[in-house]
Amino acid sequence: MNLKQLPGLCLIAISTLLPVMAVGQNVESNLQNEFAKKAIDNGEQRVYVPSKENLQARKEFEDKRFGIFVVWGFYSVAGQGEWAQTRSNIPFNEYTELASAFYPSRFDAKDWIDLFKEAGAKYMVFTTRHHDGFSMFDSKYTDYDIVDATPFKRDVLKELADECHKQDFGLNLYYSHVDWYRDDYPTGWSANEYANLKKHDDVPYESYYKFMNNQLTELLTNYGKIGAMWFDGVFDHRRDSMDWHFPEQFDLVHKLQPACLIANNHHRQIQYGEDFQIFERDLPGENKSGFGTAGGVSELPLETCQQIINGVWGYHVNKMNCKSPDELIVMLTETSGKGANLLLDVGPRPNGTIPKPAAESLRGLGKWLNKYGETIYETDKGDISGNWGSSTRKGDRLFLHITHRPGNELYLPLGCKVKSAKMFIGGAPVKFDQWKHGIQLQLPEATDGEPVMVIELTTSK
């Protein structure tokens, strides 16, 4: 079969790609059959077949359901968010001088991981390099990094990696394809939009591409097991014909660490080499942010990144409008109900500490997860959702997360038979009537003060 005849397919059974493997032969081949995908890049016959380690890593990633996104760099010194250089119109030479003032004296990797675990998170995504081009790790391919360009002289990524591995906490890495610092980065949308950025219209991409691949090799060689590479920056060349050479770059990542997952924050359909799909400030299938129009929802693992401080990712001294624990709990249940992981952002201060409002909200979320985590972790997308809330499933158990009580009764048009219903905490029975196309629940009064009522159904599924 000519692959060019199948431009609309995102998934294909591994038995089609590798006839010598019998579908259902063993657990691995079943995983291959479920997850293997093919993608055609620029009309070429290019097939991506994930490794067995990669497929297993996808399942483990989905089971975690909750991670912390750490957006941190020396831009925190300006206290105006991660886009401070552009949106505050800081002259290029003055902006780079801020690096010499970056001294996170109170940074403690153990404090961070302890807090994230207390919040109930299972992994973190750390910004190794944002759009300003500054590397938050020790790189021999640039002096514009935290060890060479700041008085701190410490590799914070190494310290975080060591602590993550010590505490068995997942470590994923963010890496931007945009660079506002280097002279070999081709001019994109951002340089044309902001007058304080340098323009390089005729530079060869090969030099910059080699630099990125050298750094990616460092990241995937020097810091132990990396769960995923989280790429960003396609927005800078969405309006021109820039060829990023992603297939070759993603092949490099998978060669260095076969189990390392790849995601690219491009808001498009899944491309060659990608292992999970990102949704920015949106639930899968929704489009409140304006980014969710083109990509659809794939069959790959899903992750939605959200802000804990409304309106910013990096530290912003004027914006501390933090989501409450109750808001985070509802957000997590809604995200899990869509079958996606919640990646919740925090922006550390320039001294290396997590802002107190964010830390308090995270701890509040963690207290709820201590009680209700079984209804979130290692669950699948639920059978049903609505204005009342959402659901998650684990085998024959369906967990209802009721965030907006519709009254004393709740009708659910379920396609499965319900054998029993009870409160998740305490196990008190919940009365219900079974109808031909669903059930009518008699909702008990909420007395525990929790923002979400959790009811467990045992079903025929």
C-alpha positions in Angstrom: 0.0 0.0 0.0 1.3 3.5 -0.9 1.4 5.6 2.2 0.7 8.7 0.1 -2.8 7.3 -0.5 -3.5 7.6 3.3 -3.0 11.3 4.1 -5.9 11.5 6.6 -4.8 8.7 8.9 -3.0 9.4 12.2 -2.9 5.8 13.5 -2.2 2.5 11.8 -2.0 -1.0 13.3 1.6 -2.1 13.7 0.6 -5.3 11.8 0.3 -3.2 8.7 3.8 -1.7 9.2 5.5 -4.9 10.4 3.7 -7.9 8.9 6.1 -10.3 10.7 4.6 -9.4 14.0 1.3 -11.0 14.8 -1.3 -8.7 16.4 -2.1 -10.0 19.9 1.1 -12.1 20.0 2.0 -10.6 23.4 1.6 -7.6 25.5 4.1 -5.6 23.6 2.5 -6.2 20.2 -0.9 -5.3 21.7 0.5 -2.0 22.8 2.0 -1.5 19.4 -1.4 -2.2 17.8 -3.1 0.3 20.2 -0.6 3.1 20.0 1.6 2.9 16.9 1.1 5.9 14.6 2.3 6.9 11.2 2.6 10.4 9.9 3.7 11.8 6.5 5.9 14.8 6.7 5.9 17.2 3.7 4.6 14.5 1.4 7.4 12.1 2.1 6.9 8.4 3.0 8.0 8.7 6.6 6.8 6.3 9.2 7.3 6.7 12.9 7.1 3.4 14.9 7.5 4.0 18.6 9.8 1.7 20.5 8.4 -0.7 23.1 10.0 1.5 25.8 8.2 4.5 24.4 4.8 2.8 24.3 5.2 1.8 27.9 6.3 5.3 28.9 3.1 6.7 27.3 0.9 4.5 29.5 2.9 5.5 32.6 2.6 9.2 31.6 -1.2 8.9 31.3 -1.4 7.3 34.7 0.3 10.2 36.4 -2.5 12.6 35.5 -1.0 15.7 37.3 2.3 17.5 36.8 3.9 20.9 37.6 5.2 23.2 34.9 8.1 25.4 36.2 8.6 28.5 34.0 11.8 30.1 35.4 14.7 32.0 34.1 16.6 35.2 34.8 13.6 37.1 33.3 12.2 36.7 36.9 14.6 39.4 37.9 12.5 41.9 36.0 9.4 40.5 37.6 7.3 41.0 34.4 6.8 37.4 33.2 8.7 35.2 30.8 8.1 37.6 27.9 9.6 40.6 29.8 12.2 41.3 27.2 9.6 41.9 24.5 6.4 43.0 26.2 8.3 45.5 28.5 10.4 46.6 25.6 13.7 46.2 27.4 16.7 47.1 25.1 18.6 44.0 24.1 21.9 44.9 25.8 20.1 45.9 29.0 18.1 42.7 29.1 21.1 40.5 28.8 22.8 42.4 31.7 20.0 41.1 34.0 21.7 37.8 33.9 24.5 39.2 36.1 21.9 40.0 38.7 20.3 36.6 38.8 21.3 34.9 42.1 18.6 32.6 43.3 20.1 32.3 46.8 17.2 30.4 48.3 16.8 27.8 45.5 16.6 24.3 47.0 15.8 21.5 44.7 14.5 19.3 47.6 12.1 22.1 48.8 10.6 22.2 45.3 10.1 18.5 44.9 8.8 18.1 48.4 6.2 20.8 47.7 5.2 19.3 44.3 4.8 15.8 45.8 2.8 17.3 48.7 0.5 18.8 46.0 0.0 15.4 44.6 1.9 15.9 41.4 3.8 13.0 39.8 6.2 14.9 37.5 7.5 18.3 36.6 8.3 20.1 33.3 11.3 22.4 33.7 12.1 25.2 31.3 15.7 24.5 30.2 15.6 27.3 27.6 12.9 29.8 26.9 12.4 32.2 24.0 15.1 34.6 25.3 17.7 31.9 24.5 19.1 31.7 28.0 20.0 28.2 29.1 19.1 27.2 32.6 21.7 24.4 32.6 25.4 24.1 32.1 26.0 23.9 28.4 29.4 23.8 26.6 27.8 25.2 23.5 27.1 28.7 24.9 28.2 31.0 27.6 24.7 32.4 27.9 23.7 30.0 30.6 23.2 29.9 34.4 26.7 28.7 35.1 28.7 31.0 32.9 26.6 34.2 32.7 25.3 34.5 36.3 27.1 34.9 39.7 25.1 31.8 40.9 27.4 29.4 39.0 25.3 26.4 39.8 23.6 24.0 37.4 20.0 24.1 38.8 18.9 21.5 36.3 21.5 19.0 37.6 20.4 19.6 41.2 16.7 19.1 40.2 17.5 16.0 38.2 19.4 14.5 41.0 16.5 15.2 43.5 13.9 14.0 41.0 15.7 10.7 40.5 16.3 10.4 44.3 12.6 10.8 45.0 11.4 8.9 42.0 9.7 12.0 40.7 9.2 12.4 36.9 11.4 15.0 35.1 10.3 16.4 31.7 12.1 19.2 30.0 10.8 22.3 28.1 13.0 23.5 25.2 12.1 26.5 23.0 12.9 26.5 19.3 12.9 30.3 19.4 16.0 32.3 20.3 16.0 36.1 20.8 19.8 36.0 21.6 21.7 34.1 19.0 22.8 35.7 15.7 22.2 32.5 13.7 18.5 32.2 14.6 16.4 33.1 11.5 14.1 36.1 12.0 10.6 35.1 12.9 7.3 36.7 13.8 8.5 37.9 17.2 11.5 39.9 15.8 9.2 41.6 13.4 6.6 42.3 16.1 8.9 43.8 18.7 11.4 46.5 17.8 13.9 45.7 20.5 14.8 42.2 19.0 17.6 41.6 16.6 16.7 40.6 13.0 18.7 38.0 11.1 17.0 37.5 7.7 19.6 35.8 5.7 21.3 33.5 8.3 21.5 29.7 7.4 19.3 27.6 9.7 21.9 24.8 9.7 24.1 26.5 12.2 21.3 27.1 14.7 19.8 23.7 14.1 23.2 22.1 14.9 23.4 24.2 18.1 20.0 23.0 19.3 20.8 19.4 18.6 24.0 19.7 20.5 22.1 21.0 23.5 19.5 18.4 23.2 22.2 15.8 23.2 23.6 17.3 26.4 20.1 17.3 28.1 19.5 13.7 27.2 23.0 12.5 28.1 24.0 14.4 31.3 20.9 14.4 33.4 19.7 10.8 33.6 16.3 9.6 32.6 14.1 12.3 31.0 10.5 11.5 30.7 9.6 13.8 27.9 10.9 16.7 25.8 8.3 19.5 25.7 9.0 21.7 22.6 7.6 25.2 22.0 8.1 28.0 19.5 6.5 27.0 16.2 4.4 30.2 16.5 7.4 32.2 15.5 7.4 30.9 11.9 3.8 29.8 11.4 3.3 32.5 8.8 6.3 31.6 6.5 7.8 28.5 4.9 10.3 27.7 7.7 11.3 24.0 7.7 12.3 23.2 11.3 13.6 19.7 10.4 11.6 18.3 13.2 11.6 14.6 12.0 15.4 14.4 12.1 15.5 16.2 15.5 12.9 14.0 17.0 14.7 10.9 15.7 17.8 12.1 17.6 15.8 12.4 20.8 14.4 8.9 20.4 17.8 7.6 19.6 19.4 9.1 22.7 16.5 7.9 25.0 14.0 5.6 23.3 11.5 5.9 26.2 11.6 9.7 26.1 8.3 11.1 24.9 8.0 14.1 22.6 5.4 16.8 22.4 5.4 20.0 20.4 3.2 23.0 21.4 2.2 23.9 17.8 -1.6 23.7 18.1 -1.8 21.6 14.9 -2.5 18.0 14.1 -0.1 15.5 15.4 3.1 15.3 13.4 5.9 12.7 12.8 7.7 11.6 16.0 5.3 13.1 18.5 4.1 10.9 21.4 1.5 13.0 23.2 -0.6 16.1 22.4 -0.5 19.4 24.2 -3.5 21.7 24.8 -2.6 25.2 26.0 -5.0 26.8 28.5 -7.8 24.6 27.1 -9.4 21.2 27.7 -9.1 18.8 24.8 -11.7 19.6 22.2 -12.4 23.1 23.5 -11.2 26.5 22.2 -11.5 29.1 24.9 -7.8 30.2 24.4 -8.0 30.5 20.6 -5.3 27.9 20.2 -7.6 24.8 19.8 -9.0 25.3 16.3 -6.8 23.2 14.1 -5.3 20.2 15.9 -8.4 18.2 16.9 -8.0 15.5 19.6 -5.7 12.6 18.7 -5.7 9.1 20.1 -2.3 9.8 21.8 -1.9 10.7 25.5 -3.2 14.2 26.2 -1.9 17.0 28.4 -3.3 20.5 29.0 -1.1 23.2 30.5 -2.8 25.8 32.8 -1.7 28.8 34.8 -2.0 28.9 38.6 -1.5 32.7 38.6 -4.1 34.0 36.2 -2.6 35.6 33.1 1.1 34.7 33.5 3.5 31.8 33.3 6.7 33.3 34.6 7.1 35.3 37.8 5.2 38.6 37.6 5.5 40.8 40.7 2.3 42.7 39.9 0.2 39.6 39.3 -0.6 37.4 42.3 -4.2 36.6 41.4 -3.8 32.9 42.2 -6.4 30.2 41.7 -7.8 28.9 44.9 -7.4 25.2 45.9 -11.1 24.7 45.1 -10.5 26.1 41.6 -7.6 23.8 41.1 -9.5 20.8 42.3 -12.3 21.5 39.8 -9.8 22.1 37.0 -8.1 18.7 37.8 -11.3 16.8 37.8 -12.4 18.4 34.5 -9.1 17.6 32.8 -9.0 14.0 34.0 -12.6 13.6 32.8 -11.3 14.4 29.3 -8.7 11.7 29.6 -5.9 14.3 29.9 -3.1 15.2 32.3 -3.1 18.6 34.0 0.2 20.4 33.8 -0.1 23.3 36.3 2.3 26.2 36.0 4.2 28.0 38.7 6.7 30.8 38.2 9.4 30.9 40.9 10.7 34.2 42.2 14.3 35.3 41.3 15.5 34.1 44.7 14.5 30.6 43.8 11.3 30.2 45.9 7.8 29.4 44.9 5.4 32.4 45.5 3.5 31.8 48.8 -0.1 32.1 47.2 0.8 29.4 44.7 2.4 27.1 47.3 -0.7 27.4 49.5 -3.0 26.5 46.7 -0.9 23.6 45.7 -1.0 22.2 49.2 -4.7 22.6 49.3 -5.0 20.6 46.1 -2.7 18.0 47.7 -5.0 17.6 50.7 -7.9 16.8 48.4 -5.8 14.3 46.4 -4.8 12.5 49.6 -8.5 11.6 50.0 -9.7 11.4 46.4 -6.5 10.6 44.4 -7.8 7.1 43.5 -10.5 8.8 41.4 -7.8 10.7 39.4 -4.6 8.7 39.1 -4.5 5.7 36.7 -8.0 6.4 35.4 -9.4 6.7 31.9 -11.6 9.2 30.4 -15.1 9.0 31.9 -18.3 7.9 30.1 -20.1 11.2 30.6 -19.7 14.8 31.5 -22.0 17.8 31.6 -22.9 21.1 33.3 -22.9 19.1 36.5 -19.3 18.0 36.3 -17.3 15.1 34.8 -16.3 11.5 35.3 -13.4 9.2 35.3 -13.3 5.4 34.9 -11.2 2.6 36.4 -12.3 -0.8 35.2 -16.0 -1.3 36.3 -15.8 1.7 38.6 -17.1 5.1 37.3 -16.3 8.1 39.5 -18.6 11.1 39.2 -17.1 14.4 40.1 -20.1 16.7 40.7 -18.9 20.3 40.7 -22.2 22.1 40.0 -25.1 20.5 41.9 -28.2 20.6 39.7 -30.6 20.0 42.6 -31.6 16.9 44.5 -31.6 14.7 41.4 -29.2 14.1 38.6 -30.1 12.2 35.4 -27.2 10.5 33.6 -27.8 9.0 30.1 -25.4 6.1 30.6 -25.0 3.3 28.1 -24.0 0.8 30.7 -25.9 -0.9 33.5 -25.3 0.5 37.0 -25.1 -2.2 39.7 -24.5 0.1 42.7 -23.9 3.7 43.7 -22.2 5.0 46.8 -20.3 8.0 48.2 -16.6 7.5 47.5 -15.7 8.6 51.0 -17.5 6.6 53.7 -19.3 4.3 51.3 -22.8 5.5 52.1 -25.2 4.2 49.5 -26.7 6.6 47.0 -30.2 5.9 45.8 -30.9 5.6 42.1 -33.4 4.4 39.6 -32.2 2.5 36.5 -34.0 3.5 33.3 -33.6 2.1 29.8 -31.1 4.8 28.7 -29.5 5.9 32.0 -30.0 6.4 35.7 -31.6 9.0 38.0 -29.5 9.7 41.1 -30.9 10.9 44.3 -28.2 13.3 45.5 -27.4 13.4 49.2 -26.8 16.7 51.0 -23.2 17.8 50.9 -21.9 18.0 54.4 -18.1 17.8 54.1 -17.4 21.2 52.7 -15.6 19.8 49.7 -15.9 21.7 46.3 -16.6 18.4 44.5 -19.0 15.6 45.4 -17.6 12.3 44.4 -19.9 9.4 43.8 -18.7 5.9 42.8 -20.8 3.8 40.5 -20.1 0.1 39.9 -21.2 -0.7 36.3 -21.4 -3.6 33.9 -18.6 -2.2 31.8 
